[in-house]
Amino acid sequence: MRGPFLSHNRAAVACLGLMLMLASCAAPPPAAPPGPAPAGSSGVTTIDGAAVQFAAFQNSAFPYRGQIPNYQETGKSRPFLDVDDNGRLGHSSPRGGLLWEDQTYNDRTVLLAAPQNFDPNAPATIVVFFHGNMATLERDVIARQQIVRQLADSGLNAVLVAPQLAHDAPDSSAGKFWSPGGFAAFLNEAEGKLGDFYPAARGAFRRMPVVIVAYSGGYLPAAYSLSVGGDGGRVRGLVLLDALYGEKDKFVGWVEGPGRNAFFVSAYSTSSRDGNLAVEAQLQQAGLTVQNDLPASLGPGAIAFVDAGSIDHNDFVTSAWGGAPLRDIFSRMR
């Protein structure tokens, strides 16, 4: 119908031409931040105010068939998979007993989450979260501990990257994060996957600073990521949530050295109080300024130890001050 209508109404043609000319002279609307891949594509879903994807990584923690360095802080190494039952490989865990590779250490899954208002072209951060023992990404990191929700509610312009560690087991093994350069390889792969999330801003992720968050047994991959993982210059902050159970010298060495230009927060309950008090004393003896409350802004060089009181360790991430400690910490990262 459009052809006959225009041919019989030249006045309408002239009016339309004038309108198009005026529209072409008008200022274009401001460009919106590049959005993530549409929900439903490549397994992307919306959960807790964020676009979420579960991706298989080559450089996630597991499977791992290398050595355990400094086994139980003895200074000696030993094979991680030290049991072979007719070809079925297993690991003798100090807490969990015999844990089989095919059940516990064979999950390559990594959780990627971007809050709905995330803008990769604005100043942004990559948050790497290391979960604790007896955890899975969906049941615990998302549903029980509300990590995605706390990030989305904080207003921080950041994306979350959380690898599956030992699958639903009482074990803190770091897997590939024990390896020199392991953390850098993991970050490099994560940046590629995030670039698939935001194709129009693919290069932005390789320039973003990184904040490591470790809860409970997540301290072990965090400690080795900082000490041998590579890409340490990009780490702008470390957050430990009831997590100082070991590798204290690695954390102290990082805060005193590469971490001097980053911030360090360790919040704790009775479960890890002794470890926190020991590290706090070491840092004070080294002449560093330590706070016992969170500063209004977490900037370079800030060091804070926060005693959250007698909080149940298993509920720490959703019960410490205000019920959303990570949301509070993230909101101070400006």
C-alpha positions in Angstrom: 0.0 0.0 0.0 2.9 2.4 0.6 3.7 2.9 -3.2 0.2 3.9 -4.3 -0.3 6.1 -1.2 2.8 8.1 -1.9 2.2 8.4 -5.6 -1.1 10.0 -5.0 -0.1 12.3 -2.2 3.0 14.4 -3.1 2.4 16.7 -0.1 2.9 13.7 2.2 6.2 12.9 0.4 7.5 16.4 0.9 6.5 16.4 4.6 8.2 13.0 5.1 11.3 14.3 3.5 11.4 17.3 5.7 10.9 15.2 8.8 13.8 12.8 7.8 16.1 15.8 7.2 15.3 17.2 10.6 15.8 13.9 12.3 19.2 13.4 10.6 20.3 16.7 12.1 19.3 15.9 15.6 21.8 14.7 18.2 21.9 10.9 18.5 20.8 9.4 21.8 23.6 8.5 24.2 24.9 5.0 23.6 23.8 2.4 26.1 26.4 0.2 27.8 27.0 -2.9 25.7 24.7 -5.6 27.1 25.6 -9.3 27.7 24.6 -12.0 25.4 20.8 -12.5 25.4 19.4 -14.7 28.1 19.0 -18.2 26.8 22.0 -18.0 24.4 25.1 -20.0 25.2 23.5 -21.1 28.5 23.0 -17.5 29.8 20.3 -17.1 32.4 19.2 -14.3 34.8 19.7 -15.1 38.5 19.5 -12.7 41.4 19.8 -9.5 39.3 22.6 -10.8 37.1 23.3 -12.5 33.8 24.8 -15.9 34.7 26.6 -18.6 32.8 28.2 -21.8 33.8 31.2 -22.4 31.6 33.7 -25.3 31.3 37.3 -24.1 31.6 40.5 -25.8 30.7 42.4 -23.8 33.4 40.0 -24.2 36.3 41.2 -25.9 39.5 40.4 -29.5 38.4 41.2 -32.0 37.1 44.7 -31.8 38.5 47.4 -34.5 38.3 50.4 -32.6 39.6 52.1 -32.2 42.9 51.0 -30.7 46.2 53.7 -28.1 47.1 54.5 -27.6 50.7 52.2 -30.5 51.8 50.5 -29.5 55.1 53.1 -26.7 55.3 56.0 -29.3 55.8 58.1 -27.8 53.0 57.8 -31.1 51.1 55.8 -32.0 48.0 53.8 -35.1 47.2 51.6 -36.3 44.3 48.0 -34.9 44.6 46.5 -38.2 43.3 48.3 -40.6 45.6 45.9 -43.6 45.3 45.5 -45.8 42.3 42.8 -48.5 42.6 43.0 -50.4 39.3 43.1 -47.2 37.3 40.7 -45.3 39.5 42.7 -42.3 41.0 42.1 -40.7 44.3 43.5 -38.2 46.8 44.1 -38.8 50.5 42.6 -35.7 52.0 43.6 -34.7 55.6 40.0 -34.0 56.5 37.9 -36.0 54.0 39.7 -39.3 53.8 40.0 -40.9 50.4 38.3 -38.8 47.8 38.1 -40.0 44.2 39.0 -37.9 41.2 35.9 -38.9 39.2 33.6 -37.8 42.0 35.4 -34.8 43.6 38.1 -33.4 41.4 36.7 -33.6 37.9 34.5 -30.6 37.6 35.7 -27.8 35.2 32.7 -25.6 35.8 33.2 -21.9 36.4 30.4 -19.5 37.4 30.4 -16.2 35.5 28.0 -13.5 36.6 27.5 -9.9 35.5 25.0 -7.6 37.3 22.3 -6.1 35.0 23.8 -2.6 35.1 27.4 -3.8 34.6 29.2 -1.6 32.0 32.5 -3.1 30.8 33.5 0.2 29.2 33.4 2.1 32.6 36.0 1.5 35.3 35.3 -2.1 36.4 36.6 -5.0 38.4 36.8 -8.7 38.1 36.0 -10.5 41.4 37.3 -14.0 41.7 35.6 -16.0 44.4 37.1 -19.1 46.0 34.4 -21.1 47.9 35.0 -23.3 50.9 34.5 -26.9 51.7 31.3 -28.9 51.1 30.2 -26.5 48.3 28.8 -26.5 44.8 28.4 -23.4 42.7 24.6 -23.5 42.3 23.5 -24.8 45.7 26.0 -22.8 47.8 27.7 -19.9 46.0 24.5 -18.7 44.4 21.6 -20.0 46.6 23.0 -20.4 50.1 25.7 -17.7 50.3 24.0 -15.3 47.9 27.3 -14.2 46.3 25.7 -13.1 43.1 23.0 -11.2 44.9 25.4 -9.5 47.2 27.5 -8.3 44.2 24.4 -7.1 42.3 23.0 -5.2 45.3 26.3 -3.5 46.1 26.3 -1.3 43.1 29.9 -2.1 42.3 30.7 -2.2 38.6 32.1 -5.7 38.6 31.8 -9.2 37.2 32.1 -12.4 39.3 34.2 -15.4 38.3 33.9 -18.4 40.7 35.6 -21.8 39.9 34.3 -25.0 41.3 36.9 -26.4 43.7 36.6 -29.8 45.3 33.0 -30.8 44.5 30.8 -31.0 47.7 33.7 -32.4 49.8 35.5 -31.6 53.0 38.7 -30.5 51.2 40.5 -27.3 50.4 42.8 -28.5 47.6 43.9 -25.7 45.2 44.4 -27.9 42.1 45.9 -26.0 39.2 46.1 -22.9 41.4 49.1 -24.6 43.1 50.9 -24.3 39.8 53.2 -21.4 38.9 51.2 -19.2 36.5 48.0 -21.1 37.2 46.0 -18.1 38.3 47.2 -16.1 35.3 46.1 -18.8 32.9 42.7 -19.0 34.6 42.3 -15.2 34.4 43.3 -15.3 30.7 40.6 -17.9 30.0 38.0 -16.0 32.1 38.7 -12.8 30.1 38.0 -14.7 26.9 34.8 -16.1 28.2 33.7 -12.7 29.5 34.5 -11.3 26.1 32.0 -13.7 24.6 29.5 -12.3 27.1 30.2 -8.8 25.9 31.6 -9.0 22.3 31.5 -5.3 21.8 33.9 -4.8 24.8 36.1 -7.9 24.5 39.4 -6.1 25.1 38.2 -4.3 28.2 38.4 -7.3 30.5 42.2 -7.7 30.0 42.7 -4.3 31.5 40.5 -4.7 34.6 41.9 -5.0 38.1 41.2 -8.1 40.1 39.9 -8.6 43.6 40.2 -12.1 45.2 37.6 -13.1 47.7 38.1 -16.4 49.7 35.7 -18.0 52.1 36.9 -20.7 54.6 38.9 -23.3 52.7 39.2 -21.0 49.7 42.2 -19.6 51.5 44.5 -22.2 49.9 43.9 -21.4 46.2 43.9 -17.7 47.2 47.3 -18.0 48.9 48.9 -19.7 45.9 47.3 -17.4 43.4 48.9 -14.5 45.2 52.3 -16.2 45.7 53.0 -18.1 42.5 49.9 -17.5 40.3 51.2 -14.7 38.1 49.4 -11.5 37.2 49.8 -10.3 40.8 50.2 -6.7 39.6 46.5 -6.7 38.7 45.2 -7.7 42.1 43.9 -4.5 43.8 42.4 -6.2 46.8 42.1 -9.4 48.9 39.1 -10.3 51.0 39.2 -13.2 53.4 35.9 -14.4 55.0 36.6 -16.5 58.1 39.5 -18.0 56.1 42.8 -17.6 57.9 43.4 -21.3 58.6 46.8 -21.6 57.0 49.5 -20.3 54.7 49.8 -17.2 56.9 53.3 -16.4 55.7 52.1 -16.2 52.1 49.4 -13.7 53.0 51.7 -11.7 55.2 54.3 -11.7 52.4 51.8 -10.4 49.9 50.5 -7.6 52.1 54.0 -6.5 53.0 55.2 -6.7 49.3 53.0 -6.7 46.2 49.9 -6.0 48.2 51.1 -2.7 49.5 49.3 -1.0 46.6 46.2 -3.0 47.2 43.7 -3.4 50.1 43.4 -6.3 52.5 40.3 -7.2 54.5 40.0 -10.2 56.8 36.7 -10.7 58.6 36.4 -13.5 61.1 34.5 -15.3 63.8 35.7 -17.5 66.6 36.6 -20.2 64.0 39.6 -18.4 62.5 40.2 -15.8 65.3 43.6 -17.2 66.3 45.0 -17.1 62.7 43.7 -13.6 62.2 45.2 -12.3 65.5 48.6 -13.8 64.5 48.6 -12.2 61.1 47.5 -8.9 62.5 50.3 -8.9 65.0 52.9 -9.7 62.3 51.7 -6.8 60.1 51.8 -4.4 63.1 55.3 -5.6 64.0 56.3 -4.8 60.4 55.1 -1.2 60.9 52.0 -1.4 58.9 48.8 0.5 59.9 46.0 -1.9 60.8 42.4 -1.0 61.4 39.8 -3.0 63.3 36.8 -1.7 61.3 36.1 -1.3 57.7 37.1 2.1 56.3 34.5 4.1 54.4 36.5 3.6 51.3 38.7 0.6 50.5 41.7 2.2 48.7 45.3 1.2 48.1 47.1 0.2 51.3 44.0 -0.2 53.5 44.4 -3.1 56.0 41.4 -4.1 58.1 40.7 -7.0 60.4 37.0 -7.2 61.4 35.9 -9.3 64.3 32.4 -10.4 63.5 31.8 -12.1 66.8 30.4 -15.5 67.5 28.9 -16.2 64.0 28.4 -19.7 62.9 31.2 -20.4 60.4 28.9 -22.2 58.0 26.6 -19.1 57.8 29.3 -16.4 57.9 28.8 -15.1 54.4 25.1 -14.4 55.1 25.2 -13.8 58.9 28.1 -11.5 59.6 27.3 -7.8 60.3 24.1 -6.8 58.5 23.6 -10.2 57.0 25.4 -9.3 53.8 29.1 -8.7 54.5 30.3 -8.9 50.9 27.7 -6.4 49.8 29.0 -4.0 52.4 32.6 -4.6 51.4 31.9 -4.3 47.7 30.0 -1.0 48.2 33.2 0.5 49.7 35.3 -0.4 46.7 35.1 2.9 44.8 
